[in-house]
Amino acid sequence: MAYDISRRFLLAGATGIGVAGATACASGASAIAETTEAAFPPEKVAVENPYLLGPPEGVALLSRNENPYGPAPSALKMIEYAGSKGAYYASQVAVKQLLEMIAEKNGVAPEQIALTTGSGEALSAIAMIYGPNGPIVAPRLFWDTTALYAARLGMATIDRVPLTEGMEIDLPAIEAKVTEGTGLVQLCNPNNPTGLVSDPATLKAAVKRMAAKTTVLVDEAYMELADDPAGNTCIPLINEGHNVIVSRTFSKIYGMAGIRMGYTISSPETAQKIQATAMSWSPCTSYAAAIGCYNDEKFLNFSKGKVVEARQMITTTLDTLGLEYLPSQTNFVYFKSGKPANDVQKAFAEKKISIRGQYMDYVDWSRVSTGKIEDVERFCKALPEIVGA
Ligand SMILES: Cc1ncc(COP(=O)(O)O)c(C=O)c1O
């Protein structure tokens, strides 16, 4: 259920004040707002460019894995409220509230969670904490932005392990590399840009064995979009005592990439280290929005439905054209167009459709994300001409 600010946040005693006190505060606040407004009438600020934020006019944005149907109305309502409190640093009451909500949903204690400004901040912190202890062992192709961040600072090296022939994460090959001298194992499940989920039994067994030697990070940014998140997540391994960190984000299924909120789940000691290494304080709007939509099952189901619909449109088109693709469980599809990915990207750009260019030396593989249905329709219509099928 969506978080109802009027009923629960203001009145349920989350702040320790009772119903009567909270009501008095709320009506007091509105009286102050009226006085302030009378003294300082708000100027009408026109947003001259309606595309100041978000994609430019007419552009089908399918190059980034955002959820264009977000943020949820339940998040927007809280953002509006948070904006009115923007003079203040985020309240510890809100931090505690969000920690408790995440803890409850995942069967962990609030102390096991670190909250950061998007999961990217936590992942960068993790790379900086563990990178100096030894190489970060990772698949050759994964979301490497944060490991590279630490590498650029001279705080990490990345030991990339080739994918299998089927472009899956090669767990036995990764495991063979891991020793007590390994700084960190970093996995991404489902992986980006392949969209593939690792077989859960094989993954969990390998993670347990590797975690006996070093810390294992599993980036689950897209896990809510997988067919069976509960069966695939590595979160249960944490409470079994394994040295595992799982990261999650509000940027994907929650549609809050521009609002910024992410988290990790680990042992309390590790969570403390990550929180202490994070470099910023998240805005009050981020906490509020996350509280608003974290349990908004209606919005989450709607978003997942749109992703599945768009993904089917893409794969049906690829099937019709006889093009190879990987069976994605995310909001993007990695497909083999048979043409240089950068040329394909350019040809789509001429039609105001934005998709990803080449990754590493995977020359003729392209990644397209599932944006708005009408934008995916444009992609599907343009694809035959662009790949010359
Ligand atoms: C696999 C993966 N992890 C983490 C992130 C970081 O997202 P954010 O910092 O917005 O949570 C991304 C962003 O694209 C991603 O693809």
PDBQT file of the ligand as one rigid body, heavy atoms in Angstrom, charges set to zero:
ROOT
HETATM    1  C1  LIG A 401      23.396  -2.188 -12.489  1.00  0.00    +0.000 C 
HETATM    2  C2  LIG A 401      23.296  -0.797 -11.978  1.00  0.00    +0.000 A 
HETATM    3  N1  LIG A 401      23.587  -0.563 -10.696  1.00  0.00    +0.000 NA
HETATM    4  C3  LIG A 401      23.513   0.661 -10.171  1.00  0.00    +0.000 A 
HETATM    5  C4  LIG A 401      23.141   1.742 -10.948  1.00  0.00    +0.000 A 
HETATM    6  C5  LIG A 401      23.139   3.083 -10.288  1.00  0.00    +0.000 C 
HETATM    7  O1  LIG A 401      21.905   3.618 -10.207  1.00  0.00    +0.000 OA
HETATM    8  P1  LIG A 401      21.536   4.705  -9.113  1.00  0.00    +0.000 P 
HETATM    9  O2  LIG A 401      22.802   5.362  -8.644  1.00  0.00    +0.000 OA
HETATM   10  O3  LIG A 401      20.660   5.663  -9.832  1.00  0.00    +0.000 OA
HETATM   11  O4  LIG A 401      20.878   3.951  -8.024  1.00  0.00    +0.000 OA
HETATM   12  C6  LIG A 401      22.837   1.552 -12.296  1.00  0.00    +0.000 A 
HETATM   13  C7  LIG A 401      22.446   2.690 -13.142  1.00  0.00    +0.000 C 
HETATM   14  O5  LIG A 401      22.228   2.619 -14.308  1.00  0.00    +0.000 OA
HETATM   15  C8  LIG A 401      22.914   0.249 -12.817  1.00  0.00    +0.000 A 
HETATM   16  O6  LIG A 401      22.631  -0.020 -14.091  1.00  0.00    +0.000 OA
ENDROOT
TORSDOF 0
